[in-house]
Amino acid sequence: MTTQPEEINAMTTQQTTNTTGPAAGNAAGLTPAAAWSRRVRLMGGFIQTGFAAFWLTRASLTIGGRAADVLIAASGVAVIAVVTYALKNTAGTAPRPTGPEASRIGRSVTTATVIQLAVTFVLPVILIAAGHPGWVLPSIAITIGMLELWIDHEVHIPRLRLLGWALIAGPVILAATMSGPALAATTGLGAGVLLLGSAAAGFHDLASLRRARQPGPAAPEDPMTMPQGDSPMTSFRPFFNPATGEWITYTAVAEDNDGQLVRFTWRIVPGGVISEHIHPRQDEQFTVLAGEAHYTLNGAEHVAGAGQTIVVPAGVPHSVGNPGPAQTDAIVERRPALQAKEFHEAAAGLVADGKTTPTGVPKNPLQLGATFWHFRHESRVTSSPIWVQNLILPPLWALAKVFRVRPYHQHWDSRT
């Protein structure tokens, strides 16, 4: 059954004049997750640096002798250098986020951090009482890894995901292959270097943001209010995907707004169809300018006409089509930006290069793994279950790297 947009306004649509974006209520003009992403890089970076100093010192003392003196001195210099760099280059880049959603994220991050710190003090007592003192450092590293994964889940910092898995898998492997002082020293050095490197990378992100805002005319306070069709950094050519029947021209990309959103003008020709899919980590918004967009949300069919806005939350299955007879024009935004631009270019580029079936599926299985696993956070099809894709695509992606099958090629870039 097809429902008109007015009947489902409370669920999925809103009038264009009422759209303020998810950054509404945030004094910094950022989405709550983006604002907390900055905050985590700053405050979390200092916490990581403190833990790194502890781990490196503990490992050095375990090694002992002249080597310990050298390691402690080198670690001290590195820690001081990272803290000095942060104090000089990150001031004013991470104000405290405000608003209900920002408060929820703040509570979640704070609670997870407090739990992790409590476990850090409790675990040694339990393990020593159980007669396994050698497992103390690896177990603490694992709890830190779990915290990093949770923070990435809340504020989307992919670097923390890699750090988290390294701090979880590394100590498990080390505990299975060594014991005693060797285990403590190796775990301490490895965890310390990883944490200090992560902190330094986060501080560098903030410093780069600060430097980018200093020269030239002042940027708009709120990137969400950027005039539609206006990209201050560069311009883009339209590109066409014959498999879906859609024309796309980007007007705002990640580097224009600190990764908050991408925006593009979108046109789908009569007969064009984008099959059901999800955006695991992005909210999507269609504002129809002309024609009608026939779409599904969670299997329910709807139609949106000119002046209507379709809001698709992250993770919700949806499809869009234009049964005709006229083309449909819209403005589309995705938040956060991630690599949506590169994904669209890759999907259209593979078709243009003759490397896909008529429906857009790569003919080469390695290309399928390379591209669609690389862009798994931007889009996942629902024609096969996600768990099946999670089993099949990673091995294809790994083989693609061995045979140098690339997920994206520069000649697909739509910048002019």
C-alpha positions in Angstrom: 0.0 0.0 0.0 1.4 3.4 -0.9 1.0 6.2 1.7 1.2 9.9 0.9 3.9 11.9 2.7 1.5 14.0 4.7 0.2 10.9 6.4 3.6 9.7 7.6 5.0 13.1 8.5 5.7 12.2 12.1 7.6 9.1 11.1 9.8 9.9 8.2 9.2 13.3 6.6 9.3 16.9 7.5 8.6 20.2 5.6 11.8 21.7 4.1 11.4 24.9 6.0 11.7 23.0 9.3 14.9 21.1 8.7 17.7 22.4 10.9 20.0 19.4 10.8 21.2 17.3 13.7 23.5 20.1 14.9 20.6 22.2 16.1 21.1 23.1 19.8 24.8 22.5 19.6 26.7 25.8 20.2 29.7 24.7 18.2 27.6 24.1 15.1 28.6 20.4 15.0 26.6 17.2 15.3 26.8 15.8 18.9 28.9 12.9 17.7 31.3 15.2 15.8 31.6 17.6 18.7 32.3 14.7 21.1 34.8 13.3 18.6 36.8 16.4 19.0 36.4 16.3 22.8 37.6 12.7 22.9 40.6 13.5 20.8 41.6 16.2 23.3 40.6 14.9 26.8 41.0 11.3 25.8 44.4 12.1 24.3 45.7 13.3 27.7 44.3 10.2 29.4 45.9 8.0 26.8 49.2 9.9 27.3 49.0 9.3 31.0 48.4 5.6 30.5 51.2 5.4 28.0 53.6 7.0 30.5 52.6 4.4 33.1 52.9 1.4 30.7 56.2 2.5 29.3 57.7 3.1 32.7 56.4 -0.2 34.1 57.8 -2.1 31.1 61.2 -0.4 31.4 61.4 -1.2 35.1 60.6 -4.8 34.4 63.4 -5.0 31.9 65.8 -3.4 34.4 69.5 -2.5 34.0 71.0 0.1 31.6 68.3 -0.6 29.1 65.6 0.5 31.6 67.3 3.8 32.1 67.5 4.4 28.3 63.8 3.4 27.8 62.6 5.6 30.7 64.5 8.6 29.4 63.3 8.1 25.8 59.7 7.6 27.0 59.8 10.7 29.1 61.0 12.8 26.2 58.3 11.4 24.0 55.5 11.9 26.5 56.7 15.5 27.2 56.9 16.3 23.5 53.3 15.0 22.9 51.9 17.0 25.8 53.8 20.1 24.8 52.5 19.8 21.3 48.9 19.4 22.5 49.1 22.4 24.9 50.5 24.6 22.1 48.3 23.6 19.2 44.9 22.4 20.4 43.5 25.2 22.5 39.9 26.1 21.6 39.4 23.2 19.2 37.1 21.1 21.5 34.6 23.0 23.4 32.2 21.1 25.6 29.3 19.8 23.5 25.8 20.9 24.5 22.3 19.6 23.9 20.4 16.4 24.9 22.1 14.0 22.5 25.5 15.5 23.4 24.7 14.9 27.1 23.7 11.3 26.4 27.0 10.7 24.6 28.9 12.4 27.4 27.3 10.2 30.0 28.0 7.1 28.0 31.7 7.9 27.4 32.2 9.0 31.1 30.5 5.9 32.5 32.5 3.6 30.3 35.7 5.4 31.3 34.9 5.2 35.0 34.1 1.5 34.7 37.3 0.9 32.9 39.3 2.7 35.5 37.6 0.8 38.3 38.3 -2.5 36.6 42.0 -1.4 36.3 42.2 -1.3 40.1 40.1 -4.4 40.8 41.6 -6.8 38.2 45.1 -6.9 39.7 43.7 -7.9 43.1 41.6 -10.7 41.7 44.3 -12.1 39.4 47.0 -12.0 42.1 44.7 -13.7 44.6 44.0 -16.3 41.9 47.7 -17.0 41.5 48.1 -15.4 38.0 50.1 -12.2 38.6 51.6 -12.4 35.1 48.1 -11.8 33.6 47.6 -8.4 35.3 49.1 -6.2 32.6 47.5 -8.1 29.6 44.1 -8.0 31.3 44.3 -4.3 31.9 45.3 -3.7 28.3 42.3 -5.7 27.1 39.9 -3.5 29.3 41.4 -0.4 27.7 40.9 -1.9 24.3 37.2 -2.6 25.1 36.8 1.1 26.2 38.3 2.3 22.9 35.9 0.2 20.9 33.0 1.6 22.8 34.1 5.2 22.3 34.5 4.6 18.6 31.0 3.2 18.6 29.7 6.4 20.2 31.7 9.1 18.3 33.0 7.3 15.2 36.8 7.6 15.4 38.0 4.6 13.2 41.6 4.9 14.7 40.2 3.9 18.1 38.7 0.8 16.6 42.0 -0.3 15.3 43.6 0.6 18.6 40.9 -1.3 20.5 41.3 -4.5 18.6 45.1 -4.3 18.8 44.9 -3.9 22.6 42.5 -6.9 22.8 44.1 -9.3 20.4 47.7 -8.4 21.1 47.8 -9.3 24.9 45.8 -12.5 24.2 48.4 -13.6 21.7 51.3 -12.6 24.0 49.8 -14.4 27.0 49.5 -17.5 24.9 53.2 -17.4 23.8 55.1 -16.0 26.8 55.0 -15.5 30.5 56.7 -13.8 33.4 58.8 -10.6 33.0 58.9 -11.1 29.2 55.1 -10.9 29.0 54.9 -7.9 31.3 57.7 -6.0 29.4 56.3 -6.8 25.9 52.7 -5.9 26.9 53.8 -2.7 28.5 56.0 -1.5 25.6 53.4 -2.4 23.0 50.4 -0.9 24.8 52.4 2.2 25.7 53.6 2.9 22.1 50.0 2.3 20.8 48.4 4.6 23.3 51.0 7.4 22.9 50.8 7.1 19.1 47.0 7.3 19.2 47.1 10.4 21.5 49.6 12.1 19.2 47.5 11.4 16.2 44.4 12.8 17.8 46.2 16.0 18.9 47.5 16.3 15.3 43.9 16.1 14.0 42.9 19.0 16.2 46.0 21.0 15.4 45.3 20.6 11.7 41.8 21.8 12.2 43.0 24.9 14.1 45.6 25.7 11.4 43.0 25.3 8.6 40.7 27.9 10.2 43.3 30.6 10.8 44.2 31.9 7.3 41.9 33.6 4.9 38.3 34.9 5.5 36.4 33.4 8.4 34.4 30.3 7.6 30.7 30.1 8.3 29.9 29.5 12.0 27.5 26.7 11.1 28.5 24.5 8.2 25.0 23.0 8.2 23.6 26.4 6.8 26.0 26.4 3.8 24.0 27.6 0.8 22.9 24.6 -1.3 24.9 24.1 -4.4 27.9 26.0 -2.9 31.1 24.3 -2.2 33.7 26.7 -0.9 36.7 24.4 -1.5 36.3 23.2 -5.1 33.7 22.3 -7.7 32.6 19.0 -9.1 31.4 17.5 -12.3 28.2 15.5 -12.5 28.6 11.8 -13.0 26.0 9.1 -14.0 25.5 5.6 -12.8 23.7 3.6 -15.5 23.0 0.7 -13.1 20.8 2.9 -10.9 19.8 5.7 -13.3 21.0 8.5 -11.0 23.0 11.6 -11.7 25.1 13.0 -8.9 26.9 16.3 -8.5 28.6 16.9 -5.2 28.3 20.4 -3.7 29.8 19.9 -0.2 32.3 17.3 0.9 34.0 16.2 4.1 36.9 18.6 4.0 34.5 21.6 3.7 32.9 21.0 7.1 35.2 18.9 9.4 33.6 15.7 8.2 30.1 16.5 9.3 28.3 16.0 6.1 28.3 15.5 2.3 25.7 17.1 0.1 24.9 16.5 -3.6 22.3 17.3 -6.1 20.6 14.2 -7.2 18.6 13.3 -10.3 17.1 9.9 -11.1 15.8 9.3 -14.6 12.4 7.6 -15.3 12.8 3.9 -14.6 15.8 4.4 -12.3 15.9 2.2 -9.1 18.3 2.1 -6.2 17.7 -1.3 -4.6 17.2 -1.7 -0.9 20.3 -1.0 1.2 21.4 0.5 4.5 23.8 3.2 5.6 25.3 1.7 8.8 26.8 4.9 10.2 25.1 7.7 8.3 21.8 9.5 8.5 20.5 10.4 5.0 18.1 13.2 4.1 16.4 13.7 0.7 14.7 17.0 -0.1 12.7 16.6 -3.3 12.8 19.6 -5.6 10.9 18.3 -8.6 9.0 15.1 -9.6 8.2 12.3 -7.2 10.5 9.9 -5.2 9.0 6.5 -4.6 10.8 4.9 -1.7 10.5 2.3 1.0 11.5 2.4 4.6 11.7 -0.9 6.4 9.6 -2.4 3.6 6.8 0.2 3.8 6.1 2.1 0.6 5.9 5.9 0.4 5.9 8.7 -2.1 7.5 12.1 -1.6 6.8 15.1 -3.9 8.4 18.5 -4.4 9.0 20.3 -1.1 9.0 17.1 1.0 12.0 15.8 2.9 12.7 12.2 3.5 14.8 11.3 6.6 16.4 7.9 6.8 18.2 7.1 10.1 21.4 5.1 10.1 20.8 1.4 9.7 17.3 1.6 8.3 16.7 -0.5 5.2 15.4 1.7 2.3 15.2 1.9 -1.4 14.4 4.7 -3.9 13.0 4.6 -7.4 11.4 6.7 -10.1 8.7 4.8 -12.1 8.3 7.9 -14.3 7.3 9.5 -16.5 9.3 12.6 -15.4 12.8 12.8 -13.8 13.1 13.4 -10.1 15.4 16.0 -8.7 16.5 16.3 -5.1 19.1 17.6 -2.7 20.7 14.8 -0.6 22.7 15.1 2.6 24.5 12.4 4.6 25.8 12.9 8.1 28.6 12.3 9.0 30.4 12.5 5.7 32.6 9.4 5.9 33.6 8.3 2.4 30.2 8.7 0.7 31.6 10.7 -2.2 34.3 8.1 -3.0 31.7 5.3 -2.7 29.3 6.9 -5.2 32.2 7.6 -7.6 33.5 4.0 -7.3 30.0 2.5 -7.9 29.5 4.7 -11.0 33.1 4.3 -12.1 33.1 0.5 -12.1 30.0 0.6 -14.3 31.5 3.2 -16.7 34.7 1.0 -16.9 32.6 -2.0 -17.9 33.6 -4.0 -14.8 30.1 -4.8 -13.6 26.9 -6.6 -14.6 24.0 -4.4 -15.7 22.8 -4.2 -12.1 26.1 -2.8 -10.9 27.6 -5.9 -9.3 31.4 -6.3 -10.0 32.2 -9.1 -12.4 35.5 -9.8 -10.6 34.9 -11.2 -7.0 38.1 -9.6 -5.8 36.8 -6.2 -7.0 33.5 -7.0 -5.1 35.5 -7.6 -1.9 37.9 -4.7 -2.5 35.2 -2.0 -3.1 32.2 -3.1 -1.1 34.2 -4.1 2.0 36.3 -1.0 1.9 33.0 1.1 1.8 31.1 -1.1 4.2 30.5 1.8 6.6 28.9 3.9 3.9 26.5 1.4 2.3 25.5 -2.3 2.6 23.0 -4.0 0.4 20.2 -6.1 2.0 19.8 -8.6 -0.9 22.0 -11.0 1.1 22.1 -11.0 4.9 24.8 -8.8 6.5 26.2 -11.8 8.4 26.8 -13.6 5.1 28.5 -10.5 3.7 30.7 -10.4 6.8 31.8 -13.9 6.1 32.4 -13.6 2.4 33.7 -10.1 1.8 36.7 -9.9 4.2 38.6 -12.8 2.6 37.9 -11.4 -0.9 39.1 -8.0 0.4 42.3 -9.6 1.7 43.0 -11.4 -1.6 42.3 -8.2 -3.4 45.1 -6.5 -1.5 47.4 -9.4 -2.4 46.6 -9.1 -6.1 46.5 -5.3 -5.9 42.9 -4.9 -6.8 42.1 -1.4 -5.6 38.7 -0.3 -4.2 38.9 3.2 -5.7 40.8 4.8 -8.6 41.7 8.5 -8.9 40.3 8.8 -12.4 36.8 8.4 -10.8 37.3 11.5 -8.8 34.6 14.1 -9.8 36.6 17.1 -8.8 37.1 19.6 -11.6 
